[in-house]
Amino acid sequence: TTEIYTLSLHDALPILCRTVAGAVFQWGKNGERLVYKLRRENEMAKTRSLPDKYYDKDYEHNGIHRVPLWRIACFALNNTATNLYMMMMGYATYYLMGWVGVGMMMASSLSMIMRIWDGVTDPFVGFMVDKTNGKFGKNRPFIIIGNIILAVTSFILFHVTHQLPQAVRFPFYVVVLMIYYLGYTCQCVVTKSAQSCMTNDPKQRPMFASFDGVFNTVLFAGLAVVFANMANSYKDVGGYASTQFFHSLWVMTAIGSGIFTLLAVIAIAPKDRPEFFGTGKPVKVGLKDYWDTLKNNRAIQMLILSASTDKLGSSARTSAVSVAMFACIAGSTVLQGNVTALTTIPSVIVTFLAISLVATKFGQRKAMIIGSVGGLVVNALTIALWLLGDPTTMTSDPAKGTLNWGYFLILHVGLSIIYAGFQGISGNIVIPMTADCADYEVYRSGKYVPGLMGTLFSFVDKLVSSFAPMIAGVMFTICGFADHNPVEGDVATMKLRIGCAFCYSGIIMIGLLCNLIAMKFYPLTKEKMAEIQDEVAAIKMKAMAENA
C-alpha cells in the first residue's frame, strides 16, 4: 500500500504543479483582460462631453454614438438647401436662350461643362475639409460659406447678366457660374463628409436617407407645382423665360435655402468635433492618401459606380423633359402641377416607410438591391404606358388641367407613387453609405478622410451626371426642337414621345442595372459593418490612451 501511495504521489506532484501554474497563468491572463477592459472604459468615458442621449448605453464597449432624431432630420435639410439651387438651375436654359442669346445645344453643353467644373473643384474642397479642424468645427464653415456664395452669385446671374451689352453677356455668365459652382461644392461636400460624425449607429444612419427622401420628394414635387403656376402667371411676359419668373424663382430659392442651411448648422453643431471623428483625433492627410484610397477602397469604388450612373438617370429627368411630357405630349401646362399635387403626399409616406423599414432591417447594401430591382420594373411599365397609352386623356380641360380619372391617369399616379418608394431607397441611401465607406477607410488604413470620401464620390458622380442636360438637349434637337424646348401647342410626334420616355425612365433603368452590378462587389454587408465599428472603437481608444 505504501508503494502504491508513493507512486501516486510521485505521479500527482507534476500534475498538481501544472494545475497551479495554469491557474496562476489564467488568473494573470484574465487580470490583464480586466485591466485592458477597465482602461478602455475609463478612456472612453473621458470623451463623454455630451449628455448620455448622444451615446449608446454600451458606448464604452462598442463606441457607438448617435443623435436625437430631429438633428438627423434637420441636417438632411443641408442637402435640401443645395437641391433647391440645383432645381433653380434646371430652368437656366430658358434664361440662356431667352436673354443670353445662345441656342439649345450651347445651353445644354454649358450645363454639362459647368457640372464637370463642379466635379473638378470637389477634390480641392474635400482636401480642405480634411485639413480643417478649428473652433467652429470641420464641416460648419463650409456649409455657411457655400450658401453665401450660392445666394450672391445666383442673384448676379439672373439679375445682372441681361442688363449688360449683348457681346459680354455669355462670358460674364460663365465666369459667375464658375464661382457659383465653387460655393455649391463647398456646401454639398459636407452632406457626405459629416455623415460619419453625426452617428455611427447602424440602425440610425439610414434614417438620414428617409428624411432626405421625404424632403426631396416634397421639394421637387411641390415646387414643380409652384413653378408651373408661377410661369403660367407670367405667360404674357414670356413665362419660363421672363425675368419676372427668374426673380421670383431666386427669391424663393435663396430664402428657403438660407433657412434650411441655418437648421442644418444647428443640427450638426454638437457633433462637429474631434471626439466623433473616425480616429478620435485629427489625422494628417496628403495627396498620396487620395490615390491610395481610390485604388484600394473597394467600397467607395463600387459606390461611385452605383451612384454616378443612378444620378445620370435621375438627372436626365430634367425640368424641360417633364414640361415636354405634360405641356406638349399631354397637352396642358398646368396638368403637371395638378398631377404632382396628387402624388406628393402618398409618395412622401411611401418613401419614408420604404427607407426606414428596408434599410434598417436588411442593411444599406441589401436595401440598394431591393430598390434597384423594384425601380427597374416600375420604369419599364412607365415607358410602356407613355408609348402605348394616350396621355391626353389625363385631363378633360387642358386650360385648367382638370383631372380625368381614366385608365392612363390611374396607372400613371399608381406607378409614380410606387416608383417614389423604390427610387427613394436606391437614390437616397448612397449618402449614408459614404459614411460606411469612411469608417471602412479608418478600418483599412487608419485614416479618417470624410472629405475625401465625399469628394471622390461627388467628383465621378458629377462628371457622369453632367451629360444629362446635354442628353436632353440632343434628344430635343433630334426631335426637331433646336431653338426652343417643347411647350404646349407644339406637335407631339412619336419621335418626341420616344425621346421623352427614354430620358424620363429609360436612362434611369441603365443606372439601376449598374447598381445591381456594383452591389455584387460591394464589401460592406450588415455583418461586416458590425466588425468595422468594433475595430474603429478600438482605434479611438488607442488614440485617446496616447493623448491621455
Residue, then its C-alpha position, 0 to 999 in steps of 0.5 A: t500500500t505504501e508503494i502504491y501511495t508513493l507512486s501516486l504521489h510521485d505521479a500527482l506532484p507534476i500534475l498538481c504543479r501544472t494545475v497551479a501554474g495554469a491557474v496562476f497563468q489564467w488568473g494573470k491572463n484574465g487580470e490583464r483582460l480586466v485591466y485592458k477592459l477597465r482602461r478602455e472604459n475609463e478612456m472612453a468615458k473621458t470623451r463623454s462631453l455630451p449628455d448620455k442621449y448622444y451615446d449608446k448605453d454600451y458606448e464604452h464597449n462598442g463606441i457607438h454614438r448617435v443623435p436625437l432624431w430631429r438633428i438627423a432630420c434637420f441636417a438632411l435639410n443641408n442637402t435640401a438647401t443645395n437641391l433647391y439651387m440645383m432645381m433653380m438651375g434646371y430652368a437656366t436654359y430658358y434664361l440662356m436662350g431667352w436673354v443670353g442669346v445662345g441656342m439649345m445645344m450651347a445651353s445644354s453643353l454649358s450645363m454639362i461643362m459647368r457640372i464637370w467644373d463642379g466635379v473638378t473643384d470637389p477634390f480641392v474642397g474635400f482636401m480642405v475639409d480634411k485639413t480643417n479642424g478649428k473652433f467652429g468645427k470641420n464641416r460648419p464653415f463650409i456649409i455657411i460659406g457655400n450658401i453665401i456664395l450660392a445666394v450672391t452669385s445666383f442673384i448676379l446671374f439672373h439679375v445682372t447678366h441681361q442688363l449688360p451689352q449683348a457681346v459680354r453677356f455669355p462670358f460674364y455668365v460663365v465666369v459667375l457660374m464658375i464661382y457659383y459652382l465653387g460655393y455649391t461644392c463647398q456646401c454639398v461636400v459636407t452632406k457626405s463628409a459629416q455623415s460619419c460624425m453625426t452617428n455611427d449607429p447602424k440602425q440610425r444612419p439610414m434614417f438620414a436617407s428617409f428624411d432626405g427622401v421625404f424632403n426631396t420628394v416634397l421639394f421637387a414635387g411641390l415646387a414643380v407645382v409652384f413653378a408651373n403656376m408661377a410661369n403660367s402667371y407670367k405667360d404674357v411676359g414670356g413665362y419660363a423665360s421672363t425675368q419676372f419668373f427668374h426673380s421670383l424663382w431666386v427669391m424663393t430659392a435663396i430664402g428657403s435655402g438660407i433657412f434650411t442651411l441655418l437648421a442644418v448648422i444647428a443640427i450638426a453643431p454638437k457633433d462637429r468635433p474631434e471626439f466623433f471623428g473616425t480616429g478620435k483625433p485629427v489625422k494628417v492627410g496628403l495627396k498620396d492618401y487620395w490615390d491610395t484610397l481610390k485604388n484600394n477602397r473597394a467600397i467607395q469604388m463600387l459606390i461611385l459606380s452605383a451612384s454616378t450612373d443612378k444620378l445620370g438617370s435621375s438627372a436626365r429627368t430634367s425640368a424641360v423633359s417633364v414640361a415636354m411630357f405634360a405641356c406638349i405630349a399631354g397637352s396642358t401646362v398646368l396638368q403637371g402641377n395638378v398631377t404632382a399635387l396628387t402624388t406628393i403626399p402618398s409618395v412622401i409616406v411611401t418613401f419614408l416607410a420604404i427607407s426606414l423599414v428596408a434599410t434598417k432591417f436588411g442593411q444599406r447594401k441589401a436595401m440598394i438591391i431591393g430598390s434597384v430591382g423594384g425601380l427597374v420594373v416600375n420604369a419599364l411599365t412607365i415607358a410602356l404606358w407613355l408609348l402605348g397609352d394616350p396621355t391626353t386623356m389625363t385631363s378633360d380641360p387642358a386650360k385648367g388641367t382638370l383631372n380625368w380619372g381614366y385608365f392612363l391617369i390611374l396607372h400613371v399616379g399608381l406607378s409614380i407613387i410606387y416608383a417614389g418608394f423604390q427610387g427613394i431607397s436606391g437614390n437616397i441611401v448612397i449618402p449614408m453609405t459614404a459614411d460606411c465607406a469612411d469608417y471602412e477607410v479608418y478600418r483599412s488604413g487608419k485614416y479618417v478622410p470624410g472629405l475625401m470620401g465625399t469628394l471622390f464620390s461627388f467628383v465621378d458622380k458629377l462628371v457622369s451626371s453632367f451629360a444629362p442636360m446635354i442628353a436632353g438637349v440632343m434628344f430635343t434637337i433630334c426631335g426637331f426642337a433646336d431653338h426652343n424646348p417643347v411647350e404646349g401647342d407644339v406637335a407631339t410626334m412619336k419621335l418626341r414621345i420616344g425621346c421623352a420616355f427614354c430620358y424620363s425612365g429609360i436612362i434611369m433603368i441603365g443606372l439601376l442595372c449598374n447598381l445591381i452590378a456594383m452591389k455584387f462587389y460591394p464589401l460592406t454587408k450588415e455583418k461586416m459593418a458590425e466588425i468595422q465599428d468594433e475595430v474603429a472603437a478600438i482605434k479611438m481608444k488607442a488614440m485617446a490612451e496616447n493623448a491621455 
